[in-house]
Amino acid sequence: MTDGSGARSSMAVVDGIDALEPGLGRLFVVVGVFDGLHLGHEYTARRARSGRGRSQCAPAVVTFDHHPDEILKGAAPPLLCDPQERLDRLAAAGVAVTVVQTFDLALRETTYDAFVRRIADRSSSPASS
């Protein structure tokens, strides 16, 4: 992946929560569509980065392969940027890991607690032996 200028980015891109590997370390995760990276998104990314030092967690984003409103409402607003531009902007904002999750009926029916637990279980460091 490039950072938009052609330079290689160090951001890991993961295809879905189930592909998260403990080798990525502990993650400070924020969830959202992140289309266009407006000021609210930039604030969230800054907060994730600032938490990194205190918690030893890498800033991470869980976003979706298409807008959730396509499933939730049957239609979604037009996207402000294409998927690659979104990844480039997240990398430029200092995000270390981006999970691109499919938003489908199964995810729609997942409870908040189950969704958060699924992320936490996949992004925890393995226990010491």
C-alpha positions in Angstrom: 0.0 0.0 0.0 1.2 3.5 -0.6 0.6 6.7 1.4 -0.8 8.6 -1.6 2.6 10.0 -2.6 3.8 6.6 -3.9 5.8 5.9 -0.7 5.1 2.7 1.1 3.0 2.9 4.3 3.5 0.9 7.4 -0.2 0.6 8.1 -1.5 -3.0 8.2 -4.7 -3.6 6.3 -6.7 -6.6 7.5 -9.6 -8.2 5.7 -12.2 -8.6 8.4 -12.1 -8.9 12.2 -11.6 -12.7 12.0 -8.3 -12.1 10.2 -6.8 -10.0 13.1 -3.7 -11.7 14.4 -2.3 -11.4 17.9 1.0 -10.6 16.3 -0.3 -7.1 15.6 -0.2 -6.4 19.3 -2.7 -4.7 21.5 -4.9 -2.3 19.6 -6.7 0.9 20.5 -9.7 0.5 18.2 -12.2 3.0 16.9 -15.1 1.9 14.6 -16.7 3.9 11.8 -17.2 4.4 8.1 -14.3 6.9 7.9 -15.4 8.3 4.5 -13.6 11.5 3.8 -11.8 11.8 7.1 -13.5 14.9 8.4 -12.5 16.8 11.5 -14.3 14.3 13.8 -12.4 11.4 12.2 -9.1 13.3 12.6 -9.9 13.9 16.2 -10.6 10.2 16.8 -7.4 9.2 15.1 -5.4 11.7 17.2 -7.1 10.3 20.4 -6.1 6.8 19.3 -2.5 7.9 18.7 -2.3 9.8 22.0 -3.5 6.7 23.9 -0.7 4.6 22.3 2.0 5.7 24.7 0.0 5.2 27.9 -1.5 1.9 27.0 1.1 0.5 24.7 -1.6 -0.1 22.1 -1.4 0.6 18.4 -4.0 3.0 16.9 -6.5 0.9 14.8 -9.6 1.5 12.8 -12.4 -1.0 12.0 -14.2 0.3 8.9 -16.6 -1.3 6.4 -16.3 -2.5 2.8 -19.4 -0.5 1.9 -21.6 1.9 3.8 -23.7 0.1 6.5 -26.8 2.1 5.4 -26.9 -0.1 2.3 -28.0 -2.9 4.7 -29.6 -0.9 7.4 -31.8 1.4 5.2 -31.5 -0.1 1.7 -29.6 2.9 0.4 -26.5 4.8 1.4 -25.2 8.4 0.7 -22.6 8.7 -2.0 -19.1 8.0 -0.7 -16.8 11.0 -0.4 -13.7 9.0 -1.4 -12.9 5.6 -2.9 -11.7 2.7 -0.7 -8.0 3.1 -1.6 -8.1 6.8 -0.9 -9.8 6.1 2.5 -6.9 3.7 3.4 -4.3 6.3 2.2 -5.9 8.9 4.4 -6.1 6.6 7.4 -2.4 5.7 7.0 -1.5 9.4 6.7 -3.5 10.1 9.9 -1.2 7.7 11.7 -3.4 4.7 12.0 -1.3 1.5 12.4 -3.9 -1.1 11.6 -7.1 -0.8 9.5 -9.6 -3.7 9.5 -12.0 -3.6 6.5 -15.0 -5.5 7.7 -17.9 -6.7 5.5 -21.1 -5.2 6.7 -23.8 -7.8 6.0 -27.0 -9.1 7.6 -25.0 -11.3 10.0 -23.1 -8.3 11.2 -26.2 -6.2 11.4 -27.7 -8.8 13.8 -24.6 -9.0 16.0 -25.1 -7.3 19.3 -22.9 -4.5 20.4 -21.3 -6.5 23.2 -20.7 -9.5 20.9 -19.1 -7.2 18.2 -16.8 -5.5 20.8 -15.9 -8.9 22.3 -15.0 -10.3 18.9 -12.6 -7.4 18.3 -11.1 -7.6 21.8 -10.6 -11.4 21.6 -8.8 -11.1 18.2 -6.7 -8.1 19.2 -5.4 -9.2 22.5 -1.8 -10.2 23.0 -1.3 -13.9 23.5 -0.9 -15.1 27.1 2.7 -15.7 28.2 3.7 -19.3 28.6 
